[in-house]
Amino acid sequence: MSTAAATHEHHDHHPTGIMRWLTTTNHKDIGTLYLVFSLTMFLVGGSMALVIRAELFQPGLQLVDPGFFNQMTTMHALIMVFGAIMPAFVGLANWMVPLMIGAPDMALPRLNNWSFWILPMAFSLLGMTLLFPSGAPAAGWTMYPPLVLQTGDAFPFLIFAVHLMGISSVLGAINIIVTIMNMRAPGMGLLKMPLFVWTWLITAYLLILVMPVLAGAVTMLLTDKYFGTSFFQAAGGGDPVMFQHIFWFFGHPEVYIMILPAFGVVSQVIPTFARKPLFGYDSMVYATASIAFLSFIVWAHHMFTVGMPLAGQLFFMFSTMLIAVPTGVKVFNWVATMWKGSMTFETPMLFALAFVFLFTIGGFSGLMLAIAPADLQYHDTYFVVAHFHYVLVPGAAFGIMAAVYYWLPKWTGHMYNEKLGKLHFWLSAISVNVTFFPQHFVGLAGMPRRIPDYSTQFADFNMISSVGAFVFGFSQLLFVYVIWSCARGGQKATDQVWEGAEGLEWTVPSPAPHHTFDTPPVIR
Amino acid sequence: MAQSQAYYVPHGSNWPIVGAVGLFLLMLGLSTTLNGLGFGPVLAWTGVAVVVVMLVGWFSTVIGESEGGTYNQQVDRSFRMGMTWFIISEVMFFAAFFGALFYARQMAVPWLGGESNNFFTNLLLYPGYENTWPTNGPGAIGGEYEPMAALGLPALNTAILLSSGVTITIAHHALKDNNRSVLNWGLFATFMLGFLFVTLQAYEYHHAYEAMNLKLSTGIYGSTFFMLTGFHGLHVTLGATMLVVIWVRCLKGHFTPNHHFGFEGVAWYWHFVDVVWLGLYIFVYWL
């Protein structure tokens, strides 16, 4: 395998060292860049979460002042959403979509490089605000006016960083759509595509439709602060609630942007380790499309308490509940795929199973939040925090971890250390529940989110939650070690890697040579 | 034109990283400018310069490859799809501002005027404020102003942009029929009309600021008016610049009757700008 790879490397004459990474147009290089960037951001954003949990370990103000606490909640969210989760999925798409559809590379390779390198620029812009005397943005990642307009010198940095992230995402999404629609090997019809490719196709549509709307929203914030416009100011005939509508028109599809590719990963992993084809392939595709469509007509469920006509509350309540139907179809299909399969439980499968179980918990708390009259109690409490962390950490992040363990042997040519992988899984799976499950209870009892101090009756659950968070955080160092040692060496991986794995990516050598499918494969 | 069989995959390019650094400098410059730091504008203009160098360099490479016959039909299709989705993302950018306009007119302003369940809010906070459009809000932000009429200059501008849509179509047909002089003159007319539009709009803005006291800061009406027409004007300027590039390429003899994506991409963009204007004319100026 490595000889094949070496000969491929040879005739290429690509630059070495840092210039290779700065100028690369290779989808595998760029995928690696995205994944490494995302892992770095995951650790940075995670450290901020640990600052938050350390402060919340006990009631009272101990470690950080409230202003800095607010900077941490805001920056943690922005970094995790735009710096960790989204780039990780784009990295996976870069690596795997061309391999899965039998394409020589992404359709627009130079644009691909640009999409990536804009991201570190955006996060440098955002990150440097932590050093400002007036601090980093602290009004929450949702940037609601009028509060966000009180941000100090960091304000324009926040706005322009979001613009850059948007440009990066839109260009990346265009590339993915074009690759999938134009670069499939002959014979690979749309309904023969692996589900990861399908979910990414639909995710890319969502990105193109909503990222520009976010750009518009933050542009209006910018002009409201510096150029005297009145978009979000009642005195001038505008309305701060209007920002929330525009923001969540972006924000809700954004939620699915972060979860649909994870659905795709799980739909690849479960069939492999159950050694059965995916149950209900077509219905999976239609369910994904339905979720994507519904994501555009549910946004105001984030704003039930802000004031809206009764008809609006009813519409957004029922449309939100409808999402449970296609999501239920997916969960049913994953379970049915495992039904009577010959299952084995390697690390990727463990993460995928935890995903199915824990994401469903997050989905159910979502249903509770969807009920408008009940949401008046839950709104802006830790119940919401518990809900979205259940869909984002054991949901999206576990999806990414499953994908990394699943495809790591294909990327590096080595098997990762299975024992350490399993240890990483169990530490993560247990600690994530210790962290977030108690937050349901304090939330239902009325503990507000984004507050550095709390009433003493919430003390015990918060202490448990903080302990869980630290275990979870430090367990991820194990993840980094497993990846690092797997890249350095280990047991040679076969081409197919997993006994039950099917698909084009398993027909190329491990590690995948620098260029694959220069001539398209033939699909039966 | 010779066409290679395989899909063209470029090996390494310096332009994207140059572009990323340029964007970084630009955004850093804008941010520091807004924070009142003296070196901000210098940084921002440096960023603009780097981005322009990147655009020229990158497009020169692509044009060279295209004219050299590097691209097969599949590559051509990638460009078409890419441009289509880029334009759709632009449509969504404008949708945010149109959404703000519709929300203000249908929700925010009527509610401030006491509609729905806001009777007492209106009575207590904004007594006497009524739901009208255009408005600069209960605080009359920006003071007395005169709203922009739909007839006159805006109507003339509508005619100008619509005619430019016709001239670019004439140019396209001429390109397909290999009638190069009609192609060149059609393109010339198109971007001249485009620049005429921008000039007239600049005059309109000047008139609004000087004679009508209608400014970006004139409440929600001024905000939506200038943001929508301003971003549109920016896109017209960009589109017209693209047309000039395509025109120069045509003068150099680029494009063939059945291989001219560069032309079509710009034409699509121009039609997009045109359609956005129709929406603007109807909802911002007319209704």
Boltz contact constraints between the chains, C-beta under 6 A:
constraints:
  - contact:
      token1: [A, 14]
      token2: [B, 12]
      max_distance: 6.0
  - contact:
      token1: [A, 22]
      token2: [B, 17]
      max_distance: 6.0
  - contact:
      token1: [A, 23]
      token2: [B, 12]
      max_distance: 6.0
  - contact:
      token1: [A, 23]
      token2: [B, 13]
      max_distance: 6.0
  - contact:
      token1: [A, 23]
      token2: [B, 14]
      max_distance: 6.0
  - contact:
      token1: [A, 25]
      token2: [B, 10]
      max_distance: 6.0
  - contact:
      token1: [A, 25]
      token2: [B, 12]
      max_distance: 6.0
  - contact:
      token1: [A, 25]
      token2: [B, 13]
      max_distance: 6.0
  - contact:
      token1: [A, 104]
      token2: [B, 7]
      max_distance: 6.0
  - contact:
      token1: [A, 104]
      token2: [B, 9]
      max_distance: 6.0
  - contact:
      token1: [A, 105]
      token2: [B, 9]
      max_distance: 6.0
  - contact:
      token1: [A, 107]
      token2: [B, 78]
      max_distance: 6.0
  - contact:
      token1: [A, 108]
      token2: [B, 82]
      max_distance: 6.0
  - contact:
      token1: [A, 109]
      token2: [B, 9]
      max_distance: 6.0
  - contact:
      token1: [A, 109]
      token2: [B, 10]
      max_distance: 6.0
  - contact:
      token1: [A, 110]
      token2: [B, 10]
      max_distance: 6.0
  - contact:
      token1: [A, 110]
      token2: [B, 13]
      max_distance: 6.0
  - contact:
      token1: [A, 110]
      token2: [B, 16]
      max_distance: 6.0
  - contact:
      token1: [A, 113]
      token2: [B, 16]
      max_distance: 6.0
  - contact:
      token1: [A, 114]
      token2: [B, 16]
      max_distance: 6.0
  - contact:
      token1: [A, 114]
      token2: [B, 19]
      max_distance: 6.0
  - contact:
      token1: [A, 117]
      token2: [B, 17]
      max_distance: 6.0
  - contact:
      token1: [A, 117]
      token2: [B, 20]
      max_distance: 6.0
  - contact:
      token1: [A, 118]
      token2: [B, 20]
      max_distance: 6.0
  - contact:
      token1: [A, 121]
      token2: [B, 20]
      max_distance: 6.0
  - contact:
      token1: [A, 121]
      token2: [B, 24]
      max_distance: 6.0
  - contact:
      token1: [A, 125]
      token2: [B, 27]
      max_distance: 6.0
  - contact:
      token1: [A, 153]
      token2: [B, 35]
      max_distance: 6.0
  - contact:
      token1: [A, 156]
      token2: [B, 31]
      max_distance: 6.0
  - contact:
      token1: [A, 156]
      token2: [B, 34]
      max_distance: 6.0
  - contact:
      token1: [A, 157]
      token2: [B, 31]
      max_distance: 6.0
  - contact:
      token1: [A, 160]
      token2: [B, 27]
      max_distance: 6.0
  - contact:
      token1: [A, 160]
      token2: [B, 31]
      max_distance: 6.0
  - contact:
      token1: [A, 170]
      token2: [B, 89]
      max_distance: 6.0
  - contact:
      token1: [A, 174]
      token2: [B, 82]
      max_distance: 6.0
  - contact:
      token1: [A, 174]
      token2: [B, 85]
      max_distance: 6.0
  - contact:
      token1: [A, 177]
      token2: [B, 85]
      max_distance: 6.0
  - contact:
      token1: [A, 178]
      token2: [B, 78]
      max_distance: 6.0
  - contact:
      token1: [A, 178]
      token2: [B, 81]
      max_distance: 6.0
  - contact:
      token1: [A, 178]
      token2: [B, 82]
      max_distance: 6.0
  - contact:
      token1: [A, 182]
      token2: [B, 77]
      max_distance: 6.0
  - contact:
      token1: [A, 182]
      token2: [B, 78]
      max_distance: 6.0
  - contact:
      token1: [A, 182]
      token2: [B, 81]
      max_distance: 6.0
  - contact:
      token1: [A, 208]
      token2: [B, 85]
      max_distance: 6.0
  - contact:
      token1: [A, 208]
      token2: [B, 88]
      max_distance: 6.0
  - contact:
      token1: [A, 208]
      token2: [B, 89]
      max_distance: 6.0
  - contact:
      token1: [A, 209]
      token2: [B, 92]
      max_distance: 6.0
  - contact:
      token1: [A, 212]
      token2: [B, 89]
      max_distance: 6.0
  - contact:
      token1: [A, 212]
      token2: [B, 92]
      max_distance: 6.0
  - contact:
      token1: [A, 212]
      token2: [B, 93]
      max_distance: 6.0
  - contact:
      token1: [A, 213]
      token2: [B, 92]
      max_distance: 6.0
  - contact:
      token1: [A, 213]
      token2: [B, 96]
      max_distance: 6.0
  - contact:
      token1: [A, 215]
      token2: [B, 93]
      max_distance: 6.0
  - contact:
      token1: [A, 216]
      token2: [B, 93]
      max_distance: 6.0
  - contact:
      token1: [A, 216]
      token2: [B, 96]
      max_distance: 6.0
  - contact:
      token1: [A, 216]
      token2: [B, 97]
      max_distance: 6.0
  - contact:
      token1: [A, 226]
      token2: [B, 34]
      max_distance: 6.0
  - contact:
      token1: [A, 227]
      token2: [B, 216]
      max_distance: 6.0
  - contact:
      token1: [A, 228]
      token2: [B, 217]
      max_distance: 6.0
  - contact:
      token1: [A, 229]
      token2: [B, 216]
      max_distance: 6.0
  - contact:
      token1: [A, 229]
      token2: [B, 223]
      max_distance: 6.0
  - contact:
      token1: [A, 230]
      token2: [B, 141]
      max_distance: 6.0
  - contact:
      token1: [A, 230]
      token2: [B, 219]
      max_distance: 6.0
  - contact:
      token1: [A, 230]
      token2: [B, 220]
      max_distance: 6.0
  - contact:
      token1: [A, 230]
      token2: [B, 223]
      max_distance: 6.0
  - contact:
      token1: [A, 231]
      token2: [B, 100]
      max_distance: 6.0
  - contact:
      token1: [A, 231]
      token2: [B, 223]
      max_distance: 6.0
  - contact:
      token1: [A, 235]
      token2: [B, 137]
      max_distance: 6.0
  - contact:
      token1: [A, 235]
      token2: [B, 139]
      max_distance: 6.0
  - contact:
      token1: [A, 235]
      token2: [B, 141]
      max_distance: 6.0
  - contact:
      token1: [A, 236]
      token2: [B, 136]
      max_distance: 6.0
  - contact:
      token1: [A, 236]
      token2: [B, 137]
      max_distance: 6.0
  - contact:
      token1: [A, 236]
      token2: [B, 141]
      max_distance: 6.0
  - contact:
      token1: [A, 236]
      token2: [B, 219]
      max_distance: 6.0
  - contact:
      token1: [A, 236]
      token2: [B, 220]
      max_distance: 6.0
  - contact:
      token1: [A, 237]
      token2: [B, 109]
      max_distance: 6.0
  - contact:
      token1: [A, 237]
      token2: [B, 135]
      max_distance: 6.0
  - contact:
      token1: [A, 237]
      token2: [B, 137]
      max_distance: 6.0
  - contact:
      token1: [A, 237]
      token2: [B, 219]
      max_distance: 6.0
  - contact:
      token1: [A, 237]
      token2: [B, 220]
      max_distance: 6.0
  - contact:
      token1: [A, 238]
      token2: [B, 220]
      max_distance: 6.0
  - contact:
      token1: [A, 239]
      token2: [B, 108]
      max_distance: 6.0
  - contact:
      token1: [A, 242]
      token2: [B, 103]
      max_distance: 6.0
  - contact:
      token1: [A, 246]
      token2: [B, 96]
      max_distance: 6.0
